[in-house]
Amino acid sequence: MKRHFLCSACFLLLFFAGIVCPVGADGFSALDIPEPAHCYFSAVADADLDALSQCFQPDAVIFDVSRKISGIEAIRTWADNEVIGGRYEILSIVSQSQDRIKLLIKFVPPGFGESASGFKAHYTFNFKQGKIVRMDLQYA
């Protein structure tokens, strides 16, 4: 009962924050992901491009399938065009170390509406000095 209450409370908190993150059988929740990754998902949920920019090192690189996006300005443009306004669901942690985490997520791109199912992808975050230095986004 206590676990169910905590799971429900976590879901409601994250739902109203704009991040949907179910707690699975392994007890995973959004609170288990490192701050730089949480920063990214929160900024997207809040549709806050400035906050999203603060999640990254100035020389950060994103590999979005086969595209390479380098530097804050290019990341801002990419996020504004393809990410801000979308919805994420964190499905599981695939692997994790001190400066890296790989997540299985579901993403519904902006403009697809509430009923859209989106797609699954692996998001790998690499961190340096508390910020994202590299993201690798690949379809699952």
Summary of the structure (lengths in Angstrom):
residues: 140
radius of gyration: 14.6
end to end distance: 33.9
largest distance: 47.5
contacts: 399
relative contact order: 0.17
helix: 33%
strand: 38%
